[in-house]
Amino acid sequence: MKNYTNTYIFTFSAIMVVVVAAVLSVVAMQLQPKQKKNVEINKMQNILLSLNIQASKDSAMPKYNRYIVDSYVINHQGERKEGVDAFSVNLAKEIVKSPENRNLPIFEASREQGEKQYVIPVRGKGLWGPIWGYVALEDDYNTVYGTNFAHDSETPGLGAEIATRQFQKQFIGKTLFNEQGEFVSVDVVKKDAPPDAPHAVDGISGGTITSNGVDKMLKDIIGVYVPYFKKKQKNN
């Protein structure tokens, strides 16, 4: 009787595991489209924030379609690549490639008065994990129009401050190239960057490693776009 009972319990448990797994699999498949849409909406919101445009979940897609008039991918030589969707590019996968093999997305925005901005996605490493965001440039491909940074696990009150508008707004009006036309990026300095410094902002007090991560992220990622910026500046 004991053997029969143990066999019964084992069989019943195995069946339940299979049933529960099947149910969870079905639920996951049903939720997948919704989860994918939420990820896409969040990405639209973040791109818009770099352009200093606030958007709720409901308004993100209409505003994105209104302001983002074009998106494309270039290579490290500044040439457009055909057949690659800029919105679908996974920067986490791209940055592990050598620069000459990367897909480099650009999102082109247009405002009511015809002004244009160009949004560049960036990604790097903070103290505890990845950091990422978007940098919007004016149509001189030099002046920062806006930024939006985020993180996965930086310390609240310290490195996590990169996600605050107070930190991000410092970048507005800063320039990527010096007077000689050399790419210098925007330095995130330890403290006391002069407000009128064209290429520097204040880092986060107590968040040195995260600040250094933002500094390196901008230099490494935006630096690969320089050939494209140079071409556009020459044409302008």
Steps between C-alpha positions, in 0.01 A plus 500: 500500500785733583664448160170566329450821698850626422456422131167679498643808670798508264278463193253762620782745576656446159167562327443817701846630410428443131157662524626804690791541259261482206267758656790737575631457147159590352467803729852616410424470130178697542680775696798520265343744249391729784844485661665577167271797447578632849873478427450687172292771669762541773768540232290765324454686829875500563582625151245778540640594842840561342317755285349652816156366408295336776270216394267269689452138396190600305660798326846350437423340165306796352770744613778275374334473158446876500853609588722217375489546125776259404726233647788317341820310568851600397836324510824626657588686179182704516324317217136397517431127527200362320272230638562569870221642718641765734229451763572128525876533548606356837783723617599253774593256224657763276750639750671163543585510129799686361401854384536409132236229538241693696156615392475866606140626529392860453152640567418823319251738662324800353314775686212726406731779380709263290795467740659157500679295762681168479475243779786259568456199734787440744588217735778433749584364843435653841604383845263203531373441150416649161410863443340630183309785347458738207677819397321746271710735287402816320532513122861615523583145617694658782277670759314283751126568488409259780586173672326217679694245704387189688652213695432151622638490853695813596495612864198717596606853587841448339555344156126476444496880472593467132130431441394837644419800286726712720803303384385463141415866444865596554581359157266733310701746293832318545698421186679188379769670288754763600585812302748304290225259396638214710263262677538549876156377618357636828711428807323400821742655749531426870366837616464869431481505122454869405143557375639654181742213433414387147609138543450412869227432758509421871519135597295350782626554852579156642432337165842525342500160331156556345602850390812355341277243332288773342816683391644188337164403349471833318856490371487136389155494342462848354862493387416230244248739340761771439565414131127539435483828692798634307337415168176672597683806637695530176180476295332762719 
